[in-house]
C-alpha cells in the first residue's frame, strides 16, 4: 500500500491529516459519476463549518449519515511503528417519516418532527448538542507514518439500548414503563452500508484487496433517570461491535482481538446495467417570465437540504446565460445557449447531458427550458436519449396573473399556442404569482386548467414557493404509474407540434457600453412594441452599478448583480421594433 496514491504529501503536525486523507478518498471516488455510483455513493457534502464534517447518502439506505472529525493522536503499532489514529463521530439521521424513529431516543423523535430538522442535519456539525441523540457510532482511520498501511474501523453498539429507570409517564399511562428501554437502536447494522462503501472506496484507491476482520467488547449498559442523569447498569452489558478494513501491515491497537472475515459485508453489488444506471431527467417548462428559475432555486434548496443533489441543464432563447449566472451554491449548471432545445438543440443536448452526468454523481437532473419550448418535442427527443437518462416529470410554471388576464393580456391565453402545449403536457403545474390575483379568478383558472389537463397536479405558488413535501409525496405516489407527460401524443396526419417559430417569436440582443438610466431603459422597452414578452440581462445602470434587469408581464425589476459581469440585454417577443 502506498499512501501517496491517496495523499501526495508527507504526514506532518497539522492535527488534521486523517481528515485530509478521508477527504482525498471520498473526492477521488467522485471524479467519475459511474464510478461513484458503482461503489454505492449517492451523495456527499462537506458541512459549511470550520470543523471537518460531512453528510452523505449511500445505496441501500434511506438515511443521511453524518461524519465529524474529532481529532487525531500519535501512537505506535507493533507491526508498523509510528502511526496516526484519527477519530470521527458517526451520526445517522432517518427521514422524519421513518418508523425507525420509534425506537430512537425520544429526544431524537422530537427533533425529527420539528420544522428545522432537515436544515439542522445539513449543517449538523454546528448543531451537535441538539442532534446528540443521533450520535451512535465511531469511525477510526489509522495510517502509518511510513505510508505503507491504512485501516478503517467502524465501532458501534449492536443495540444502542438505554433503560428508563423511573419510566416516562404520559397523561393516560406510561410512555415507557420503569426498567424498560427508552431506546433500542440496532446502531451497528445501520452503519454497515456506509462502512462498506468507505472500505470499497479505499480498496479502489489503494489498488489492494482489504483484509476484513471483526471484534467485540462489552461495556455496562446505561440507565436513564427522571432527573436526566445517566449511570452504568452493572446488571446488564452492551455489546460493542467493530469491523476493520486493513490495507498493508496490521495497525491493530494493542489488546485488540480480531477475527478474519471473507469479504466486506453489506457491500453494494450493482448489476452490470446498474453500473451505468441512468439518472432521472425532469423537464421544467413555463412561458416567458412565469418564474421558472425562481421556482427551480426554491426546489433545489429543498432537495439539497435532504442530501438529494441535483444538476441543472439550462437552455435559454438567445445567447445570454443570465439564469445560469444566478444559480449558485451546491448546483452544477450546464448552460446550452445555442438556441431552443425543443428544436435546434436536439444534437447539443446529448453532449451537454454527457458532460454534466460525468461531472456529478446525482440521481436526477433538471432541464430548464426556454420559455418558448414545447415539451411535446422535448419528450419525443428524450426517447433517443434513454441510454443516458430516464425521462421524469414535466413541470410547467404558469403565470397566474398572465393566465387570468389581469396584466392586460387577452382572456384565456392558455387555450392556444406554446402556453397550451406546456400546460397540456405537464405532470405538475406550478401556478406562480397566485397571491396577485383574486380568489375567484384563481378558482376559475384552476377549473379551466383541470379541464385542459385533468391528470396534472396543480399547486399555487408565491415567488416560486410551494409545499415541496406535497410535491414529493405526489411523485412517490406516481412512481410506478404512467405519468401524463409519458402518454404518447397522436397527431393528425401532417400536423406538427407548435414551435416558437410558428408564432413568430424572436430574440434581439443589446449591448450597453455605458450605464443607462432607468427612464431610458423604460422608454426602450416601451418602444420595442406591444409584442415584447420578456427582457433579461445584466447591464450597467446609472447610479446603481451593474444590475440584473428583468422584464415580464409589464413589470420591470432591477436588482444588484451578484457578480459584476455584464451580459447583453436580450429582448424576446413578436414584431420587435429594436
N, C-alpha and C positions, 0 to 999 in steps of 0.2 A: 504494500500500500504506500502510495506517495501522496503526502498531504498537499504538495504544491499543485496537484490537479484540482484541488478544491480552493485552497487559499495560497496564492502565489507569493507569499512573503513569510519571513521567519516569525515565529511566535515571540511576542515581547511582553512588556509590562503594562499594556493598555488597560487591563482589567476587564476587557470585553472581547477577547479573542474568540472565545467559544460562541458568542453571539454573531461575530463576523463569519465564522465557519458555517453556522446554521443558515445565515442569510445567503452565503455563496451556494450552499447545497440547494436551497429552495429556488433561487433565481436561475441557477444553471438548468434546473428541470423545466423552467418555464420559457426557455428560449424558443421552443417549438411547441405549438399548441397540441399537436397529436401526441408528442412525447409526454407532455404533462398529463394529458387525459389518460393515456395508456398506463401511466404509473398510478393513477387514481386520484390525482388532484382535480378539484372542482372550483378552486379559487383561493387565493392567498392575498392578504392585505396587511401591510405594516400599519400599526397604530400611530396616529399623529401625536406622539409624545416624545420627550427626551429619553425615556426609558425604553430599551428594545423590547418590543412586543408585537405579536402578530395574531390575526384572526384568520381562520381558514375553514374550508369545507372539503370533504373527501368523498369518493364514491362509496356507496353502500351505507351511508349515514345521513340522516336528515338534520343532524345537529351542527352548530357552529362551535368550533374549538378555539380556545384562546391559549396562547403560549407567551409567557412573560419571563424574560431573562432576569434571574435573581442574583447573579454574580458567579464568580469562579474562584477556585483555590488551587494552589500548587500542592502536588502530592508525589509519592514515589510508588511505582508499581513493581512488583517482584520481577516481571518479565521485561519491562521496557525502561525502567528507571524513571527519571523526572517526567511528570505529565501534568496537564491541566484538567481539572474537573469543573465543568460548567453546569449550573443548575437552572432549570426552567420550571416554573409553576404551570400546571395544566388545568384549564377550565373546560367545562363542557356546558353549552347553552342550548337546551332543547327549544324548539319552537313554542311559542306561547300556548298553542292549542294542543301540545303533545300530552297524551295521558301519562307519559313518563314522569311528569312533574308531580303527579300524585304521590310518588314515593321519594321525592326530593324533600329537603328541609322545608318547613312551612314558609320560612323567610324567602326561599327561592321562588315558591309559588306566588308569594305576594309581589316580588319584584317582576316576575314574568308577566303578571297580569296588569302591571302599571303601564301607562301610555308611553313612557320613555324607555321601555325595555330594549328595543332594537338599537336605539342610539347609544344607550349605555353599553351594550355588547360591542358595538362597533369601536368604541374607544374604551374598552374595558380596563386598560392599564391606568386610566385616570379615575376609575370607579371601583377600586379594589375592596373597599370596606363594604359597599352596598352589594357587590357581587361575590362576596366571600362564600356564600352557600354553594356556589358553583365550582369552587376550587376542590378538586377531587383526586389529583394525582401530581406526579412529578416526572419530568424528563431530565436525564443526566447525559451530557455529552462529554466524553473523555477523549483526550488526544495526547499523544506523546510528543515531547519536545523534539525528538529525533525525526518526527514526521513519518514514522513507519507504522503507526497504529491509530485506530479510531474506533470508538464504540458508542452506541446509542442504547440507553437503558430506560425503560418505562417502569415506574413503580406506582402502584395504586392498590387500594383495598379490594379484595374480592367482593365484599359487600361493605359499603360505607353505611354502617348502622349506628345510630345514636339513640340510646334509650332515654325515654322521658321518665325520670324518677318519680315525679309528682303528677305525671299525666298532664294533659292540656284540656281544660274544661271548655265546653260550649254551653250556650243558653239552655239547650234541651238535653244535655248529657255530656258525654266525653267525646272530644275530638280525637284524643289519643289517651287510652287508659294508662294508669300508673304502671310503670315497668315495661310498657310496650315501646317499639321503636318509633321515634319521631320521624326518622327517615331510614330508608333501606335501599340504597342505590348500588347496582352492580357496576361499580366505578371502573374496575379493570377492563371488563369486556367492552365498555363504552369507548375506551381509548385504543382498543386493539387495531381498529381500522386505520386510525391516524398513525399509530406506530408502524404499521405495515407499509403505509405509503412513504413514511420517512426512511424506513430501512431500505425499501426498494430504490428510493431516490439516491441514498448513499451508495448502494450497490452499483447502480448505473454510473454514478460519477467517479467512483474509485476503480471501476472495472474489475472488481473482485466479488466473489460469492461471499455472502455473510455467513459467519458461524453464529447460529442461533442457540441460545440457552435460556433456561428459566430457573427461577429460585423462589423461595418464600420464607417469610419470617412471621412471627406472631407478636402482637402488641396488645395491651389492655384495651378493651372496648371503652368508649366514653359514655358517661352518664350525665344527662342534662337535667338540671334542677330548675324549679319555677323562678328562682331569683336570677336566672341567666347564667349561673356558674356551671362549669364542667369539671368532672373528676373522673379518674380512672376507675373502671369497674374491675375489681380483682377476680370476680367470678366468671367473667366472660372474656374471650380473646377475639381480636380481629386479625384476620389473615391478610398480610401484605404480600401481594404477588409482584414479581418483577420478571421482565424479559429483556434480553440483551442481544443486539446485533453487533458482532465484532468483526473488524477488518484489520488483518495483521495480527501480531502477537497480542496475547491477552492483557487487558488493562484492569482486570478484576481487582476490587479492593480487598485488602487482607480480611480473611474470615468469610468472604462470600462463597457460598456453596451453590454451584450451578449445575444443572442437568441439561445435556445437549438435546436439541430438537432437530428434526429432519429438515425443516424449512420454516419460512416466515408464515405464521398463522394469520388468517383473515386477510391475506393479501388480495389485491384486486387482480382478477384474472380475466381480462377482456377477451371476448371472442375476436376472431380475426377482423370481422367487419367493424366491431366497436373501436378498434384501434384507429379507425378512420371515421368514427361516428360523426354524424352531421349535426351541427348546431341548428337551432330554430331561427328562422329569419322572419320577423314581423315587419309588416309594411305599414308605415304611418303616412296617411294622406290628409288632405284638407285644403280647401280653396285658399287663395291668396289672402294673407292677413288674418286667418282664422285663429292662429296661436299655436301652431304645431310645435315649434321649438320650445315655447314656454311650457306646454304640457310635457314634452319629452324630458326637459330638465327636471320637472317635478317627479316624473315617473322613475327616472334614473336615480334620484335621491332615495326614493322608496326602495328600489331594488338593491342598490348598493348598501343601504342600511341593513339589509338582510343577507349580505355577502353574495348576492346574485349578480355578479359583474356582467355588464352588457356593453358590447361595442356598437358603434353607430356608423352607418354609411349615409352621408348627406349628399343629396343631389339638388342643385339649385339651377333655376332658369336664368341663364346669363352668367357670365364669368365673374362672380363675386362670392367669396367664401365667408360671408358675414355669419351665417349660422354656425359654421364650423369654428369660427373665431370666438363665438360666445360659449361654446361647450368647453368646460374646464373640469379639473378635478380628476376623478378616477376613470373618466371616459376616454377611450381611444376612438378617435374620429377619422374616418376615411372620407375625404371630400371628392366627389365626382362632379366637376363643373363644366363638362364639355357640351352639355345640352340636357334635354329632358330624358330621364331614364325610361319613360314609358314608350319612347320611340327611337331616338337616335343613339341611346346609350346601351342598347342591348349587348353589344360586343364589349363595352367598357365595364359592365357590371361584373363579369366573371373575374377579370384580373383584380378589380377592386375587392371583391369578396375573398379571393385567394390571399391578397396582402393582409387584410385585417384578420382573417382566420388564423393565418400562420403567426401573426404577431400577438394574439390574445387568446388564451385558453378559456373562452367564455362559452356558456351553454346556449346563449342566444345573442342575436344581433337585431338591430332595428334599422331598416332602410327608411329614412325620412325623405320623402319625395318632394319635388317641387309642387307648389300649389296648383299647377296645371296638369298634373299627371293623372292619367286614367288607370285605376287599379286593375281593370279588366286586362289591359295589355301587359301589366307587370305580372299578374298571376299566371297569364299564359306563358310569359317568358321564363318564369321560375320553374316551369316543368322541365326545361332543358338544363337546369342547374341543380337537380336533385342529387348529383354526385357530390356537391359541396354543402348544400343546406336543405333543411326540411322546412317547407313553407308553413308559416304560422298564421297569426291573426292579421286581418286588415283592420286597422283602427283609423277612423276618419274623424278629424277635429272639424267641427262645424261652427260657424259664427252665428250664434242665436240672433244677434242684432241684425245681421245681414238677412237671414232667412225669414225673420219676422217682418222685413220690410221697413224697420224703424230707423234705418240710416238713410232713408231717401231713395232706396233702390226699388226695383219692381216687386210686385207681390208674388209670393211663392216661387222664388228663384230656384228652389230645389227640384222643380219639375222638368228641367231640361239641362242639356249640355254636360260640362265637366262636373258641376256640383251634383247632378243627379247620378252620374256614373259613380262618383265617390261614395255617395250615401247608399246606393243600392247594393254595392259590393262589400259594404262594411260588415264586420262581425260586431264591432263596438263603435258607437257614435258618441263622441265627447261634445256635448253642447256647451261650448265656451261662451263667456260673456252672458250667461243666463241671468246674472244678477242685474243686467242692464235693460231687461225687458219686463213687461208686466206679467203677472202670474197667469192672467187669462191668455195673453199672446203665447206664453211658453207652453201652456196646456194644449192650445190649438196646434202649435208646432209639433209637439210630441205626438199628437194623434195623426198628423199628416205623415210624419216620419215612420210611425208604426204601420201605416197603410203602405208606404213606399217599400219598407224593409221590415216585415213582421218578425223576423228571427233575430234582429240585432238587439244588443244590449245598449240602452240609451242612458247616459249619465250626465247630469248637469254639472257644469264646472264654472269656477270663478278664478280667473287668472291662471288657468291650467290645473287647478287643484280639484281632485275628485276623491271619493273614498276608495283609495287604491286597494284596500283589503277586499272590498266588494268585487273589484275587477279581478283580483287574484282568485277569489272563490269561483267566479264565473268561468275563468279559464280552466281551473281544475275540474269543474263540473262538466265541461265540454271537451275534455281531453281525449276521450275515446269516441266522440261523435263527429260527424262531418260538419265542419263549420260552414256558415253561409257563404263565405268567400271561396270555399273549395268546391262549391257546386258548379259544374260546367255550365257555361252560357252558350246556348244555341241561338245563333242569329239567322235571320232570313238570308237567302242566297244574295250575295253581292253587298250585304251590309257590313260595315266595319265599325269597330269601336271608335267613338268620337275622340278626337285629339284637340290640343290647343290650337293646332294649325287650322283645323276646320272652323274654329270660332274666331280666327283672326288675331290671336294674341301674339304679341311681340315684346322684345326687351330692348331697351336703349340704355347704354352706359355713359355716364357723365363724369368727367374728371375735374376736380377743383384744385387748382394750384395754389390759390389764395383763399383765406377764410371768406365765407359767405354769410350774410346777415340772415336772421330768421325771416324777416319780411321778404327779402329776395327769394328765399327758399320757398316760402308760401306762394309767392307770385309764380315761380317756376312750376310748381305742382299744379296750380290753377290753370296756367296756360298750356299744360300738357294735354288738356281736354277732358271731357266727361268720361272717356273710356279708360282713364288711368285707374287701375285697381290697387296697385302696390308699388311702393318705393322703399328701398332699403340700401344702406351703405354706411361707411364710416368716413366722415369728411370733416374738415376744419370749419368751425362755426365761430363767427365774431363774438368775442367776449366769453366764449365757453371752452375754447380749445378744440381738440379732436373729439368728436361726438358720434354716437350711434344715432342715425336718423332712420326712423321707420314711419311709413305712412300706409294706412289701411282704413277702409270704411269711413273715409272723410276725416280721419283723425291723424294729426301729426304728433309724433313723440320724439323728443330729443333728450338723450341721456349721455353722461360721460362715458367714453370708451374705456374698456378695461386695459387696453394697450394702445399706445399712440402709434398705430399703424393704419394710415388712411387707406381706404378702399374706394373704388368707384361707387357712385350713387346709381343704382340700377332702377329704372322705371319699367313697369310691366303693365300692359293693358292693350286696348284695341284703338286704332286710329290715333296714335300718339302724335302730338304736334311739336315734338322737340327732337 
